[in-house]
């Protein structure tokens, strides 16, 4: 894999890590655009999983307006709904692709 290819994958992946749904949707669009899958069809399961992660993160951002699991480290106070989400511990970033 060349540097251009790595950049084309990681750039949208980094957009998907922010707390703005707009940026996440841009990253999701970029990953689902198909260019990477067309170039590397053997990596399609990875790209599909990455797109699923972005979609799940968008759901969290649209629900809370931010990632609740970041509240403590950023000095933010969690709402009761955010605390319930944190206590459940079902964070998107801890999911693993199916084997």
C-alpha positions as CSV (number, residue, x, y, z in Angstrom):
1,X,0.0,0.0,0.0
2,X,1.4,3.4,-0.9
3,X,1.2,6.6,1.2
4,X,-1.6,8.1,-1.0
5,X,-3.7,5.1,-0.2
6,X,-3.0,5.3,3.5
7,X,-3.9,9.0,3.5
8,X,-7.1,8.3,1.6
9,X,-8.2,5.9,4.3
10,X,-6.9,7.7,7.4
11,X,-8.1,11.2,6.5
12,X,-11.8,10.3,6.6
13,X,-11.2,8.0,9.6
14,X,-9.9,11.1,11.5
15,X,-12.9,13.1,10.5
16,X,-15.0,10.4,12.1
17,X,-13.3,10.9,15.5
18,X,-14.5,14.4,16.1
19,X,-17.7,15.5,17.9
20,X,-19.4,17.2,15.0
21,X,-21.9,15.1,13.2
22,X,-21.1,17.0,10.0
23,X,-17.5,15.9,10.0
24,X,-18.5,12.3,10.8
25,X,-21.0,12.3,7.9
26,X,-18.2,13.6,5.6
27,X,-16.0,10.7,6.8
28,X,-18.8,8.3,6.3
29,X,-19.5,9.5,2.8
30,X,-15.8,9.2,1.9
31,X,-15.5,5.7,3.2
32,X,-18.8,4.5,1.6
33,X,-17.9,6.3,-1.6
34,X,-16.5,3.0,-2.9
35,X,-13.1,4.2,-4.2
36,X,-11.2,2.3,-1.6
37,X,-13.3,-0.8,-1.9
38,X,-12.8,-0.8,-5.7
39,X,-9.0,-0.5,-5.3
40,X,-8.8,-3.0,-2.5
41,X,-11.7,-5.4,-2.6
42,X,-10.0,-7.8,-0.2
43,X,-10.3,-5.1,2.5
44,X,-14.0,-4.6,2.0
45,X,-14.9,-6.1,5.4
46,X,-12.6,-3.6,7.1
47,X,-14.1,-0.6,5.2
48,X,-17.7,-1.9,5.9
49,X,-16.8,-2.2,9.7
50,X,-15.3,1.3,9.7
51,X,-18.4,2.7,8.0
52,X,-20.6,1.0,10.6
53,X,-18.5,2.5,13.4
54,X,-19.0,6.0,11.9
55,X,-22.7,5.5,11.7
56,X,-22.9,4.3,15.3
57,X,-20.8,7.3,16.4
58,X,-23.1,9.6,14.5
59,X,-26.0,8.1,16.5
60,X,-24.2,8.9,19.8
61,X,-23.4,12.5,18.7
62,X,-27.0,13.1,17.6
63,X,-28.3,11.7,20.9
64,X,-26.0,13.5,23.3
65,X,-24.3,16.3,21.2
66,X,-20.9,14.8,22.2
67,X,-19.2,11.6,23.3
68,X,-20.2,11.1,26.9
69,X,-17.2,8.8,27.6
70,X,-14.9,11.8,27.1
71,X,-16.6,14.0,29.7
72,X,-14.4,13.2,32.7
73,X,-11.1,13.7,30.8
74,X,-12.4,17.0,29.3
75,X,-13.8,18.3,32.6
76,X,-17.4,18.2,31.5
77,X,-20.3,17.3,33.7
78,X,-22.4,14.3,32.5
79,X,-26.1,14.4,32.4
80,X,-28.2,11.6,33.9
81,X,-28.7,10.2,30.4
82,X,-25.0,10.4,29.6
83,X,-24.1,8.7,33.0
84,X,-26.5,5.8,32.1
85,X,-24.8,5.5,28.8
86,X,-21.4,5.5,30.4
87,X,-22.4,3.0,33.1
88,X,-23.7,0.6,30.4
89,X,-20.2,0.6,28.9
90,X,-21.3,-0.3,25.4
91,X,-19.0,2.2,23.7
92,X,-18.7,2.2,19.9
93,X,-14.9,2.5,20.0
94,X,-14.6,-0.8,21.9
95,X,-16.5,-2.9,19.3
96,X,-14.4,-5.3,17.2
97,X,-15.1,-6.6,13.7
98,X,-16.6,-10.0,13.4
99,X,-14.1,-12.7,12.6
